[in-house]
């Protein structure tokens, strides 16, 4: 009798399905240190306890990009074990600061599905929520993923594509009640730009590049307990279109975020991911570059210490945007083949 978990295929899901994901995760200081080691992230709020406590946190908070990847990883075994690719995100919103030793529990609801014309795959939409050990909502996100069918001949005419919001309203984004950035010391972020020194329309190419290698992207994906086979099983992938394992898109996000330190070191606290697409696959050996475009700067009438800055974060592989004829062709919506990430997100920054 075969009792192994083969994961669910496209036809196994139905609209309204509720999934309580296994293996709750206590996030430790070691996890946070490993994240820094695997991404090269240098944001001071997550590197030095005296810096964090000076601006009001009780210790270094868990980086919200790490939190997102861990919560995402909880969903993989049930949602995307048989995925072809994770396609995008919307309405990623943070509600409560998470600290080391907090435990994360995750559940999901199926909110949409649409069969592809090839008959072999379909796109599944899920709404996932993460809670801490006090049953406080800490994070929610919606994502869509392309999943294999078990039976290509199976008919599924129940196509439902959910309406997704293009952004998280500023009023709904978390400002930790403890945070006081009037105490921020410029030298801890290498005296880089504050929000008041940025302008809508500014474009910052972050200069540094990181070459992906097998050990780092594999270890990072294991850190998140993401067991999707496309990231680990070379025997499986050598017979697929690309012939090699895909780098997990969350690792690309985190690498681009780490690269953005050079120019946006004061983008201290992620409050929302409004939308995001993995536009092309990445593989070991690719070199990743990043660019941030300033979309909006929101001031708070009752806060003179911080501002909310909305950014388009772009990731490129083996190329610089200045060498590309286009990043995205507006006529057909097609991205250049070397663009790997297009994400809109918001940071709290010292004003």
C-alpha positions in Angstrom: 0.0 0.0 0.0 1.4 3.4 -1.1 0.9 5.8 1.8 3.3 8.5 0.6 1.9 12.0 0.2 2.0 12.8 -3.6 0.5 16.2 -3.1 -2.7 17.5 -4.7 -3.1 18.1 -8.4 -5.2 20.7 -10.2 -8.4 18.6 -10.3 -8.2 17.9 -6.5 -9.0 21.5 -5.6 -12.4 23.2 -5.4 -13.5 26.8 -4.8 -14.1 27.5 -1.1 -11.8 24.6 0.0 -10.2 25.3 3.4 -6.7 23.9 4.1 -5.0 23.9 7.5 -1.3 23.5 6.7 0.9 21.2 8.7 4.2 21.7 10.5 3.8 25.0 12.5 7.2 26.8 12.7 8.9 28.5 15.6 11.1 31.2 14.1 14.5 31.3 15.9 17.4 33.7 16.0 19.3 31.0 14.1 16.7 31.2 11.3 17.2 35.0 11.1 21.0 34.6 11.1 20.8 32.0 8.3 18.6 34.3 6.3 21.2 37.0 6.5 23.9 34.6 5.5 22.0 33.2 2.5 20.8 36.6 1.1 23.5 39.0 2.2 20.8 41.3 3.6 22.3 44.3 5.6 19.3 46.2 6.8 20.4 47.4 10.3 16.9 47.0 11.9 17.4 43.2 11.5 21.1 43.1 12.2 21.7 44.8 15.5 19.6 44.6 18.7 20.7 48.1 20.0 19.5 49.6 16.7 16.1 47.9 16.9 15.6 48.8 20.6 16.6 52.4 20.1 13.6 52.9 17.8 11.2 51.0 20.0 11.3 47.3 19.2 11.9 44.9 22.1 14.6 43.1 20.0 15.5 42.7 16.4 12.2 41.9 14.6 12.0 39.0 12.1 12.5 40.4 8.6 9.1 40.4 7.0 10.6 39.0 3.8 11.7 36.0 5.9 8.3 35.8 7.5 6.6 35.8 4.1 8.9 33.0 2.8 8.4 30.8 5.8 4.6 31.3 5.7 4.7 30.6 1.9 6.7 27.4 2.6 4.0 26.1 4.9 1.5 26.2 2.0 3.7 24.3 -0.5 3.0 20.7 0.6 -0.7 21.1 0.2 -1.0 23.8 -2.6 2.0 23.6 -4.9 3.8 20.3 -4.4 3.0 19.6 -8.0 3.5 23.1 -9.3 5.1 24.0 -12.6 5.7 27.6 -11.4 4.5 30.1 -8.9 3.2 33.0 -11.0 2.4 36.0 -8.8 1.2 37.6 -5.6 -1.3 40.3 -4.6 -2.6 41.9 -1.4 0.3 40.8 0.8 -0.3 42.6 4.1 1.4 42.5 7.5 -0.6 43.0 10.7 1.7 42.2 13.7 5.4 42.4 14.2 6.9 38.9 14.6 9.9 38.3 16.8 12.3 35.3 17.3 10.6 32.6 19.3 7.2 33.4 17.8 5.4 30.4 16.2 3.7 30.7 12.9 0.6 28.7 11.8 -0.8 29.0 8.3 -4.2 28.2 6.6 -5.4 28.8 3.1 -8.7 29.0 1.1 -9.0 28.2 -2.6 -10.5 31.3 -4.2 -10.1 30.6 -7.9 -9.0 28.1 -10.5 -8.8 28.1 -14.3 -7.7 25.2 -16.6 -5.1 25.9 -19.2 -5.8 25.3 -22.9 -2.9 22.7 -23.1 -5.0 20.3 -21.0 -2.0 19.4 -18.8 -2.1 22.2 -16.3 -4.2 24.8 -14.6 -3.8 28.0 -12.5 -4.9 27.9 -8.9 -5.6 31.0 -6.7 -5.3 30.8 -3.0 -5.7 33.2 -0.1 -3.4 32.3 2.8 -3.3 33.6 6.4 -0.6 33.2 9.0 -1.2 33.5 12.8 1.1 33.5 15.8 0.9 31.4 18.9 -1.5 34.0 20.4 -3.8 33.5 17.4 -3.1 37.0 16.2 -3.1 37.5 12.4 0.4 38.4 11.4 0.3 38.1 7.6 -2.1 37.4 4.7 -1.5 37.0 1.0 -3.0 35.9 -2.3 -1.1 34.0 -4.9 -1.6 32.1 -8.1 0.3 29.1 -9.2 0.4 26.8 -12.2 -0.2 23.2 -11.2 -0.1 19.9 -13.1 -3.2 17.9 -13.7 -3.1 14.3 -12.6 -5.2 13.3 -15.6 -4.8 15.5 -18.8 -8.1 14.1 -20.0 -10.0 15.3 -16.9 -12.6 18.0 -17.7 -12.9 21.0 -15.4 -15.3 23.7 -16.6 -15.5 25.5 -13.2 -13.3 28.3 -14.2 -13.3 31.1 -11.6 -10.8 33.9 -11.6 -11.0 36.1 -8.5 -10.8 39.9 -8.6 -7.6 41.0 -7.0 -6.8 44.4 -5.6 -4.0 46.3 -7.3 -2.7 47.7 -4.0 -3.0 47.6 -0.3 -4.4 51.0 0.9 -2.0 53.1 2.9 -4.5 53.2 5.8 -4.4 49.4 6.0 -0.7 49.1 6.3 1.0 48.4 9.6 2.9 51.0 11.5 4.2 49.1 14.5 2.9 51.0 17.6 6.4 50.8 19.2 8.3 52.3 16.2 9.8 55.8 16.7 12.2 56.7 13.8 13.0 60.1 15.3 15.7 58.2 17.1 17.2 56.7 13.9 20.9 57.3 13.6 22.0 57.8 10.0 25.4 56.2 10.3 23.9 52.7 11.0 22.5 52.7 7.4 25.6 54.2 5.9 24.2 57.7 5.8 21.9 56.8 2.9 18.9 58.7 1.6 15.9 59.4 3.9 12.3 59.5 2.5 12.5 63.3 2.4 15.4 63.1 0.0 13.5 60.9 -2.5 11.1 62.0 -5.2 8.4 60.2 -7.1 10.0 59.0 -10.4 13.4 58.5 -9.0 15.1 55.3 -10.3 17.9 53.6 -8.4 19.9 50.9 -10.0 21.6 49.1 -7.1 24.8 48.3 -8.9 25.8 45.1 -7.0 25.2 41.7 -8.5 24.9 38.3 -6.9 25.6 35.1 -8.8 23.2 32.3 -7.7 24.7 29.0 -6.9 23.2 25.6 -6.2 24.1 25.5 -2.5 22.7 28.9 -1.5 19.4 28.7 -3.4 18.8 25.1 -2.2 19.7 25.9 1.4 17.5 29.0 1.4 14.5 27.0 0.0 15.1 24.4 2.7 15.2 27.2 5.3 11.6 28.0 4.3 10.7 24.3 4.3 9.5 24.7 0.7 9.5 21.1 -0.7 8.3 21.9 -4.3 10.0 19.3 -6.5 10.9 21.8 -9.2 13.5 23.3 -6.9 15.2 20.1 -5.8 14.7 17.1 -8.1 17.1 17.3 -11.0 16.2 13.8 -12.2 12.6 15.1 -12.6 13.6 18.5 -14.1 16.0 17.2 -16.7 13.1 15.9 -18.8 11.2 19.2 -18.5 11.3 22.3 -20.7 14.3 23.9 -19.0 16.2 20.7 -18.2 17.3 22.0 -14.8 16.0 23.0 -11.3 14.2 26.3 -10.9 15.4 28.8 -8.3 12.5 29.4 -5.9 11.0 32.8 -6.7 11.0 33.8 -3.0 14.8 33.5 -3.0 14.9 35.9 -6.0 12.7 38.4 -4.1 15.0 38.2 -1.1 18.2 38.6 -3.1 16.7 41.6 -4.9 15.7 43.1 -1.6 19.2 42.5 -0.2 20.7 44.2 -3.2 18.5 47.2 -2.8 20.4 48.1 0.4 22.8 49.9 -1.9 20.6 53.0 -2.4 17.6 52.2 -0.2 19.2 51.2 3.1 16.6 53.2 4.9 13.7 51.1 3.5 13.6 49.6 7.0 10.2 47.9 7.4 8.2 46.1 4.7 4.5 46.9 5.2 2.9 45.4 2.1 3.5 43.7 -1.3 0.9 45.2 -3.6 1.5 42.9 -6.5 4.3 40.8 -7.9 5.2 38.6 -10.8 8.0 36.1 -11.5 8.3 37.1 -15.2 11.0 34.6 -16.2 12.7 31.7 -14.5 16.1 31.8 -12.8 18.7 29.1 -12.5 22.0 28.4 -10.7 24.7 30.4 -12.4 22.5 33.4 -13.2 23.7 36.8 -11.9 20.9 38.9 -10.4 20.8 42.7 -10.4 18.0 44.9 -9.0 16.5 48.3 -9.5 14.0 50.3 -7.4 11.6 52.9 -8.9 9.9 55.3 -6.5 6.2 55.2 -7.2 4.7 57.2 -4.3 5.6 58.8 -1.0 2.9 59.1 1.6 3.2 61.4 4.6 1.3 61.0 7.8 -0.3 64.1 9.4 0.4 62.8 12.9 3.9 61.5 12.3 6.9 63.6 11.5 9.4 60.8 12.0 8.5 58.5 9.1 6.9 58.2 5.7 5.5 55.3 3.6 7.4 54.8 0.3 5.9 52.7 -2.5 8.5 51.1 -4.7 8.6 49.1 -7.9 11.4 46.5 -7.3 12.7 45.0 -10.6 15.1 42.0 -10.8 17.3 41.2 -13.8 19.5 38.2 -14.7 22.8 38.5 -16.6 21.9 41.9 -17.9 21.6 45.6 -17.0 18.4 47.6 -17.8 20.4 50.2 -19.7 21.4 47.4 -22.1 17.8 46.3 -22.7 15.6 47.7 -25.5 12.7 47.5 -23.0 11.8 46.1 -19.6 8.2 45.5 -20.4 6.6 46.0 -23.9 3.5 48.0 -23.1 1.8 47.0 -26.3 1.7 43.3 -25.6 2.6 43.1 -21.9 5.6 41.0 -22.6 8.7 41.3 -20.4 12.2 41.2 -21.7 13.6 37.7 -21.3 16.2 38.9 -18.7 13.6 40.4 -16.4 12.9 38.0 -13.6 10.9 40.0 -11.0 8.4 42.9 -11.1 7.1 43.7 -7.7 5.4 46.7 -6.1 5.8 47.0 -2.3 5.9 49.6 0.4 8.5 50.4 3.1 8.4 52.6 6.2 11.4 54.9 6.0 12.8 57.6 8.4 11.6 61.0 7.1 
